[in-house]
């Protein structure tokens, strides 16, 4: 309520030889500030809770390979620790992959950062920036982008977007023994390009176990779920490729243009395969949001449940102040002590984490099911 205070002020004014005294009433208003109440959407168990430590990984000027950006992390949980591989960009604008470790999933262990991988066709210390017709996340120099880790028995597989040295953006597959990975001996296998030349592909993931006795790679969720199966991953030898949806394919025009692609590798649950994916909304085409679906365990081309709301939206400053505003982009998720830890990039510059109680998250996803992505089985 406004409080009015009246004060009297006497002003003397000399007119000729007479001094006239005039009483002036001065009113001072003290107005209380009423804060505007912001009414947001009701929180549900599907809404991921951001860590107060965000961003958990930031670029460091003293590290030549990540002086500009450190984002789009993937993760692996083993032996009570979370091991993170993330995309980094240094002074030469080339994308490489860094490593960091966390004991609690939220905070990065001091001095655990190091360069873990670079695409074998290009050295990360090269001062020559190759000319390419595609750029992403502030990096013009190519290299390797947006890794997805999958722990398969005693081997760690990694799928990533790769610049092949000739102007084509493709999908690459490499692997390393779990023992070497944990001991940070970066003896990665020579990468194999598994998508055809002359096409742009992103967001492919390997399932963490065989499905019906075969390896499975999910490579598209729009216009329908597309999965290729292999008896051995060695079938992908650099001459045999996975053919997916791309700009020159007949399916390109039928896709949902709001869907950007899969996030982390699928997580097995009692309800089915949990798959997180990126999608925009019609009224906010400039904002990447994270959504969730559950696929059938035996036939993952079949969608069982799909979220009716985003599970994470780019609302915080670190998701808007970077190379691309309005972006949350996840490449990794792990389950630790019953909690779902989702690792994601903010604004194409930093790495963050958000969590949810896994069981409550899954139950809400099952009961709030909305299916908008078509199911279809594709084998090779």
N, C-alpha and C positions, 0 to 999 in steps of 0.2 A: 504494500500500500504506500502511496506517495505521502511524504511528510512535508507539510508547508510550514516554513518559518518566516515570520515577518519581522523585519528590522527597520528601525527608524533612523534616517540619516539627515542631519541638519546641514544645509548648504547656505553659506553666506554669500550674498551678491551685493555689490556696491553699485547703487544707481545714483549718480551725482553725489550729493552729500549724505544721502540716506542709505542706511544699511538695511536691506530687507532679508529677513530670515525665512527660508522656505523649508518646510518639512516634506521630505520625499520618502515615500514608503517603498522599500525594496523587498521583493519577494524572492526567496531562494527555494528552489525545488530539489528535494532529495528523492530520486526515483530508484526504487529497488529493482534490481535486474532479475527478470524472470527467464530462467533457462528454458530453451525450447526442448521439449522432450522428443527424442527421436524414437519413433516406433518402428522396430525392425521385425523381420519374420520370426516366428516362434522357432526356437531351437529344438532339434530332434536328435536322436542318437546317430543319425547319418551325418550330422555336422561335425567335421573334424575340428579338434581343438588345437590351435597353434601353440607352439612352445614359446614361453617367455624369453627364451634364449635366441630366438630368431633375429636375424639370419645366423645360422650356425657355422656357415662357411662363407667367407668373403675374400675377394681378391687381395693379394698382398704385393705391394710395389717392389719388395725386395726379392720376389720370386719371378724370374724372367718369364716363366711359362704360364703364370696366372696373374699377371699384374693388372689385367683389365677386367676379367670376369671369372667366376667360379660357380657354375650353376648346373641345373638339370642332373641331379645326383641319382644314382642307382645304389642299391644296398644288398648286403648279404649278411645274414645272422648266423653265427657259428660260435660255439664254445663260450657263450655268454657275452659276446662282443658283436657290435655292428660295424661291419667293414663297408666303407663308402667309396665308390668310384664316381667321379664327377667331371663334367666338361670344364675345361679351363682355356682361357685365351690370354696370350701374352702380347708383348710389344710388336711381334711380327704378324699379329692378327691370325695366327694359325691355331686351330683347335686341337688340343691334346687332352689326355685324361689324367686327373690327379687322384691321389688316394688319401683317405683320412680314416681315423678309427674313433669309435665311441664306446664307452663301457655302459653308459646308461641310456644310450639312444638319443640323448638331447645335446650333450656337450662333447665337443671334439677334444680328444686327448692332445695335450700340448706337444708340439714338435712331431706330430704323427703325419703331417702333410708331406707328400713327395710325388714326383712325377712317376706315374705308373705305366703309361702306355702312350705311344703315338703311332699313327697309321704308318705302316712300314714303307709305303711308297714315298714318304716325305719326312725329312728330318726336322725335329722341332727347333733346332738351332739355326736353320737355314734363314738367311736374310733375304732370299729371293721369294717373293710372294707370287705364287702361280696365278695366272689369269683365269678366272672361272665366271660363268654366267649365273651363279647362284650364291647367295649368302644367307646366313642365318645367325641370329643371336649376336650381332655386332662383329662377327668374324668374316673377313673376306678371303682369308688365306687357305680355306679348305682344311683338310686333316680329318679328324674323327669327331663325331658329334653324338650326343644323346645316347649313352650306353645303357644296355639292359643286361643285368647279370642274372644267371640262372645256375643254382647249385644242383648238379645232377650227380648223385652218389659222391665220388671223391674227385670230381672234376668241376671246375668253374667255367661255364660258357659265357661268352659275351657277344651280343649282337649290337651293332652300332651303325650309324649313318656315316658313310665314307666317301671322301673325294678320291676318285680313282686316278688322278693325275692328268686326265685328258678333258676335263670339263663336264664329267658326268657324276651325279650324286647317286650313290648306290648303297645297298645293304651289305655289310661285311660280317663274317662270323669268325671268331677266334676262341681259343680256350687255353687253360692253364691248370696244372694240378692244384688241388686244394692245399696240399702241403706247401708248395711254392708260393701260392697266393698268401697264405697266412704268415709265412716267413718273409714276405715281401721280396722274393726272388722273382723278378718279373720276366720269367721265361715263357712268354706267350707264344703260342703256335703262330706261324705265318698266316695272316688272315686270308680267307677265301671270300671272294665276292659272290653273293648268292642271288642277286637280282640282275636282270639283263642290262647291258650297256645302253646308253642313250635314253635312259628313263630316270625320273626322280622318284625315289621311294623313301619312306620314313616309317617309324613306329612298328617294327616287327618284333615279336617276342617268342621265346622258346619255352614250352611247358616244362615244369621241373621233374616230370616223370613220364614214362611211356604211356600212351593211350592205346589200348588194345594191342599192346606189344610193339608199338612203333613210336618213334620220335615225332613230335608235332610242333609245327611252327605256325603261329597265328599271324597273318599278314594283312588282314583287312577286316573291318567291322561294318563297312558301308560300301555298296548298297546292301550287303549281307555279310554274315560271318564267313570268312575264307581261311581254311586251314590246309596245309600240305603235310603229308605223312611220309616218313622215311624209315626203312629198316635200319639204315646206318646213316649218320650225318656225313660220312665220307662220300656219300652219293653226290653231295654238293661239292664238286671238285673244281669249280671255276669254269666249267663248260656246261654243266647242268644247272639251270636257274629255276627259281620260283617265279611264276608269272602272276602278277597281282594287278590291282586296279591302278591305272596311271593315266596321264592326260591324253594319251593316244588310244586308249582302249574303249570299246563300245560301252562299257559299264560306267565310264567316267561321268557321263551326263545323267545317269540315274542315281548317283550317290546322294546322300544327305550332305549338303554343303556346310551344314553347321558342325558336323562331326569331323574332328581333326585326326583322331587315331587313338590306338591303345597306349596306355601309360606303362606301368610296371609289368613284369612277367606275372602270369596268373598265380594265385595262391589257392591251394587246395583246402577246402573246408567241408564240413559234413553236409552242407547244403548244395555244394557244387564248386566250380572254379570261380573264385572272386576275381573279376577283371575291372580295373579302373581305366577310365578313358577320358579324353579331352573333347569338349564340345562347347560351342557358343550358343547363345539364345538369340532369337530373331530381333528382340528389342535392344540387344547389346552385342552387336556383331564384333565389337572391338575388344571383347573380354573373353579370354580363355578360362573355362571353368572345368572342374574335375567332377566326373560322374562315376557311377558304379553299376555293374551288372553281375549276374551269376549265370554261368554256363553249366550245362549238364556234364557230369563227371565222365560218363562213357561216350557221349557224343557232344563234345563242346561246341559244335556248330549250332546247337540248340540253346536258345536263350530261355532260361527259366524265370528270372526276375531282373527287373531294370528299375533304377531309381527314378522317382518322380520329382527329384530336386537335385541341384548340384550339392556335392559333399564339401566342396571348397571353392570359394570365389576370391578374386584378386581385390581385396578391400584394404589391405595394410599398405603402408608407405613403401615397404621393401618389395612389394609386388607391383609397384607402379613407378618407382624411381630407378630407372635403369635404361637398358638399350631398347626395351619394348615394354611400354606401359600396359597394365591390365593383363598380366600373364601369370598363371600358376601352371607349371608344367612338370609333371611327375614321371620319373623313370624308375623309381624303386619303392618297394614296400616290404616290410618284414613283420612277423608276429613275434612279440617278446613279452613273456609273462602275461599272456591273455590280452595284450594291447596291440592294436594295429598301428604301426609306425609308417607314415607315408612321407617319403622324402621328395622334395620338389624344388624346382627353380623359381625364383621370383624376379620378374621383369628382365629376364635374360641376363642377370648379373650376379645373383647370390643364391646360396642354397639354404633351404629351410626344412622344417619337419612339423607335421601335425599328426595328432593321434585320436584314437577312439577305442572304446571298449569293444573288442572284436565281436563277442556274442551279441551284445545289444545292437551293434551296428548291423550284423547279419539279420537279426530278427526284424529290425525295422525295414531293412531292404526287402525282405521276403513279404512283409505285410503291406508295404507301400508300392508294390510292383506296378510298373507301367512299361509295357513293351512297345518300343517304337523302332527298334532295330530289327530287321528281318533275320530269320534263321535260315541257313542253307548250308549243306554239307559239300565241301569241295575237297577232293582227294587227288593225289598224283601218284 
